[in-house]
Amino acid sequence: MISGARTIRIHGQDVPIVADVRNIDALSAHADADEILRWLKSGRIAPSRTFITHGERAAHRITKELGWTCVVPEQCQEATLN
């Protein structure tokens, strides 16, 4: 997706990518809650929702410390972004 693919294969089906996909080099895939919070606080505008995968502790802290709506998606959960 980062390289510009227009589709991605999920469960044997080609699904169009209709998102602006960005790579954030500042965080590793294993960033801890402190790193995630520090990065989120650097933003100028709070998002309407924040999605965190593999980070239930970070999600709790985001809600508690920043007052943001934070979602830890379940498997196969869908969300409409607007």
Secondary structure, DSSP 8 states (H G I E B T S, - for coil): -TT--SEEEETTEEEE--S-----TTS-TT--HHHHHHHHHT-SS--S-EE-SS-HHHHHHIIIII---EE---TT------
